[in-house]
Amino acid sequence: MPETPTSPGTGDPGLDRVNALSPPAFREEFARCLNVDRWVAALDAERPFASRQELLAAAEAHASPLTVPEVEAALSRHPRIGEKASGGDTESRWSRGEQAAVTAGGDTTEQAFKAANAAYEERFGHIYLVCASGRSPEDLLGDLEARLDNDPEREKRVVGEEFRKIALLRVEKVLDEV
């Protein structure tokens, strides 16, 4: 069994905690950020990280680009936009927070998202995925509707880019947990 990476400490409690995780604990924690085995294994192999910036740069580099099979596998772990993730686990809490603007948009917005989600799923065969943090319900609905014009190949690339954005936000959340 590989040993846990050790470092003298970075002065950043969150980064020190990440660097000290056992390989299985690291894989479990970072799969919540992006459920792509290659990405998680690549980050684990680069530990210990000297700084948050180094970890975030590695996370971005290994997520650019994601392959179509990686995108498809990662999609299975995400709720539809506009639907609250159930459960008390960390990933469900993150998802609810990331989608707070959509779920707070009221009944009209909720109905519009349901209709647009149905059209999107009919067209592409998978859920609509977007990095929703900090975006208004109107902006997200406009994005969803505009993406219906993409061809399937282009849409998989867009979804991969959205996963990269979500992963980077979630890596920062992992680093902020102490």
ABEGO torsion letter per residue (X at the ends): XBBBBBBAEAGBAAAAAAAABBAAAAAAAAAAABBBAAAAAAAAAAOBBABAAAAAAAAAAAAOBBBAAAAAAAAAABBBBGBBBBEABAAAAAAAAAAAAAAAAEAAAAAAAAAAAAAAAAAAGBBBBBBABGBBAAAAAAAAAAAAABBAAAAAAAAAAAAAAAAAAAAAAAAABX
